Amino acid sequence: LLLILWPLIFTSIYFQKHTRVQASEWIYKNAPNNSKLLYEYWDDALPLPLENNFGKTFKIEQLNVFDPDTTDKWKMINDKLQSSDYYVLSSNRFWYSIPFFQQRYPKTTSFYKKLFFNNIGMIKIAEFHSRPKFGFFEINDDNAEESFTVFDHPSVFIFKLVDKHKLIQELENFKQ
C-alpha cells in the first residue's frame, strides 16, 4: 500500500499551479506598477512573463548574495535593498544553504535570520508552497533534495520594504 500511496502523494505537486506562477500572479495583482523587485542570482527572477499582467511592468534587479562576505558586497546589497520595494526569494537555494557555511558567510547568515524574523525593516507579505499532499494531509519536504525544492516545487517568499530607516540602520552593521 505504501509503495502505491507515496508516489500518488508526491505527484500531487504536479497537479497544483507552480509556486513561481502563483507568486508571479500575486505580484501582478498586488505590487504597484514600476515597483523595484530584487531577486537572487542563480535563481528565477519574478514575476514571470504572464499573459494577465494587468499592464504592469517592474524594475527587476539581481542581488549577489553568494559572493564572499566583504565590505563591497554589503555596500552593494545595502544600496540595492534601500532602493527596492520588494525582495523575492524564488527558492531556498541560498537562504537554506548559506547558514550551513556560517564561517564563510557570517553576515549573510545573520541577514537571512533577521529577514525571516521581520527584524530588518522588511516584512514577509506573501509565501507560496506546493508540498506533497493527500487530502488534508501535507508533507513538509522543505529539506528534500535541492532539485525538488529549487526546481519542482520551490517555496517562494515575497518581502516588502516597510521601514527604510530600520533597514539602513541594520544594514550598516553588515558593511563593517
Salt bridges, closest charged atoms under 4 A:
GLU25 OE2 - LYS17 NZ 2.98
ASP43 OD1 - ARG20 NH2 3.31
ASP44 OD2 - ARG20 NH1 3.28
GLU61 OE2 - LYS36 NZ 3.06
GLU61 OE1 - LYS80 NZ 3.72
ASP69 OD1 - LYS73 NZ 2.86
ASP79 OD2 - LYS75 NZ 3.06
GLU127 OE2 - LYS124 NZ 2.93
GLU127 OE1 - HIS129 NE2 2.57
GLU138 OE2 - ARG131 NH1 3.48
GLU138 OE1 - LYS133 NZ 3.87
ASP141 OD2 - HIS153 NE2 2.62
ASP142 OD2 - ARG131 NH2 2.71
GLU170 OE1 - LYS114 NZ 2.74
GLU172 OE2 - LYS175 NZ 3.22
